[in-house]
């Protein structure tokens, strides 16, 4: 059963979060200096499963190269992948380019405001759609990500395990700053980062927690290396890719088939290229 908070508990919690945010918040993050929906969409897609420090330079380069939804929609996928290199999970780049095309075709080049419409874009789930709605349009939507989850578990479920997000959503609904949800979510995320820097990592007590698999030696690593090779060298055959790859135990033919299926590469004769 979810907790019901008193007005005093809510005010105390909000004061704790905002006190830290005003003193130590990450106010200089580049996507926090804009309200442009396209820029915020790019940042939210990049931040999926990727550390902030890695995203910052790529975010700036991406927007310099593709400064508008139209420029991204019209760009060759190979150019988009080339700029994306280093962030990993290249399917996100494909999804972002497809999203740009859909926004041009279906929304007159303007990002939709509602989370429901945003979720119709490729690669955009509930959390990403809600984050864009909150940060771009200041809507008091409810969403949970890893840092937000850490904050609520730390403050309200310190002695409990197997916590479901359904237990957290009512607390989020009770405590959200409806007048400035954009700032509230920034503050929650920054406080969550602060807790983790103090070695307070509580997400393993969530039923939604899954430990990320090791990257070194993984299929993800081999996929990324193949995309990097094709971005650098243009068309390559299966044998040429095999000779250039670092040691891998994975079946390159199978990986190339999956990359084709994901829309990342295409085959012309015996040659593979970025799609």
N, C-alpha and C positions, 0 to 999 in steps of 0.2 A: 504494500500500500504506500502511495506517495505521501511525502510529508506536507503538512500545511504550516506555513511560516507566519509568524506574527508580523505586524508592521514594524515593530522594533527590530526583529531579526533581519528583515529585508533591508531596512535602512543601514544597519550595522554592516551587513554583507556588502552592500553597494559602496558604502564609505571605504571599506577595506580595499576593494578592487580599484576604485577611482583614486584613492590616496597613492597607491603604488603607481598607477598609470600616469598621473600628473607629475610625479617625481621622477619616474624611471622608464616611462613608456618608450617604445621604439617609434618616435614621432618622425624620424628621418627616413623611414622606408619609402622608396619612391612612389609606390602605388597608393600610399596614404596621402600624398600631396596632390592627388587628382580625384575628381569625381566623374571623369569620362568613362562611360560604361565599357567601351571597347578596351581601354587600358586595364580596367579592373578585371574584365573577363580574361585577358591574357595572363594577368598575374595569378588569378585563381587556378587556371589550368596548369600553369607552371609550378605552382606551389603544391600540387597534388603529389604526395610521396617524395618531395624534394626539399632539401634544407634551404632556408632563406638566403644564406650566404652564397649558395650556388645560383640561386635564381636572380639576384640583383643584377649582375652584369649581363646575363642573357635577356632579362626583361628590357633593359635599356637598349641593347643591340637589336632585339626583335622589333621594338617600336620605332627605332631609327630606320630600320630596313623596310618595315611594313607599317607606316604611320597611320593607316586608316583601314577600316574594314574592307573597303573597296580594293586597296592595294594588296591586301592579303588574299582576297578572293581571286584576284587576277594573276597572282604570282604562280610560277611553276612550283609544283610540290617539291622538286629537287632543291630549289632555292630555300624553301621553308625548312626542309630537313637539314640543309647545310647550316643554317643559322641556329637551329635547335640543337645541333651536336654538342654533347657534353651534359645535357640535362637528363638523358635517358628516357625510357618509356616513349619511344618515338611515335607511338600511336596517338599520343596527345597532340602532336603537331599536325598529324593527318586530321584528327577530329576538329582542331581549331580552324584549319583551312576550310573544311567542309562546313563548319558553323558560319564562317564568314560568307560563304556562297549562299547558304540558306537565309542569312540575315538580309543579304542584298535582294534575293529573289522573293522572299515572303514577307519581309518587314521594312521594305523601302530603305534598307541600309541602316536602320536604327535598331539597336538592341532592344528586345521586348522587356517590359518592366516586371511582369508577373513571374514568380518562380515556376508556375506550371508551364508557361510558354518557354521559359529558359531551359527547362528539363527536356524539351523536344530537340535541343541542340545536341549534336554528337559529343559524347564524352562528358556531358554535364548531368550529374546526378542531383539528388535532393540537396546535399550539403553545399555543393558548388553553386547551384542555382540560388539557394537562399543567401549565400555569402554575397553573390553579385547583387541580389536585390537589396541587401542591407547596406553594402558599401557604396554601390553606385546610386541607389535611389532612396537610401535611408528608411527602408521599410522595416517594421518591427516583426520580422519573420523569426521563426524558431529553427535553429539548427545546432548540431553538435559536431565538433571535430576534436582531435586528440587533446589539445591544450584546454579547451573548454571543459571537456570531460574530466580532466585532471583536477580542475578547480572545484567542480561540484562534488566530486568524490572526496576531495581533501576536506572541504568545509562541512559536508552533510552526511558522509558515509564512511567515516574513518575506520570504523570497526566492522564493516560489513564486506563480504565478498560476493562475487557473482551478481554484480550490479548491472541492470539492464538500462538502456537509454530511455526506456519508457518510465523509469523511476526518476530520471534526471529532467525530462522535458517539463513536467509540472513545476519543478523548482525554477527552471529557466523562464517559464511563463510568468511566474510570480515575481521574479527579480529583474526582468529585463527593463531597461530604461526606454520606455516607449517614446519619449520625446527625442531621444538621440540614440537609436539602436546602433548606428554606425560606430559611434564612439564607445558604446558599451561593449560591443564585440571586440573592438581593438583592445580595450582594457582587459577583458577576460582572457584573450589570447596571450597578451603580454604577461599577465599574472601567472598563467599556466606555464609559460616559458621560465619565469622566475622560479616557480616551484621545482621544475625539472633541473634547473641549475643548482638548486639546493639538494639535488639527488632524491627529490620526492617524486617518485614515478609510480603512479597508482593505476594506470590504465590496465595493468595485468589483472586487476580485480573486476574489470568489466567483462561481461560475457561476449562483448564484441571484439575483444583484443585478440589479435593474431600477430605473432612475431614474424617480421619480414625475413624472408629466406636470404641466405648468404648470396652476395652478388658474385664474388670471385669464383670462377669456374662454372657459373650457371649458364643456362640457356639465354637468359636476359643479356649476359655479357657477350655471348657469341652473336646474338641478334644485333646488338649495338655495334660490334666490330664490323659486321657485314655492311650495315648501313653507313658506317664511317668510310669503309673502303669504297663503296659505290659513290658516295658523295665526293670523295677525293679523286677517284680515278675514272668516273663515268662508267660505261658499260664494261662488264667483266663476265667471263664464263664461270661455270661452276668450278672447273679445275683451277682457274686463275685465282678465284676467291680462296680455295683451299690452300693454295701455295702461300698466299699472303697472310692468312690467319695465323694468330699465335696458337699454341697447342690447345686443342679442344677435343673432348671426348664425345661431343654431340654430333648427330647426323646432320651434315650441312644441307643435304638435299631436302630433308624434312623441314629444316628451319626456313629454307628459301620458299618452300611451298606455303608455310604459315605466313611468311612475310608478304607473299603475293595475296593470300586470302585477306590479310589485314589492310591491304591497299598501300603498303609501303614500297613494294618493288613490283616491277612487271618484267616479263620475259619477252624478248624479241629474238626469234631464232634460238640460238644457244646463249645469247647474251642477256644478263640481268642488268637492269638500270633502276634508279629511283623512279617510282611511278609518277 
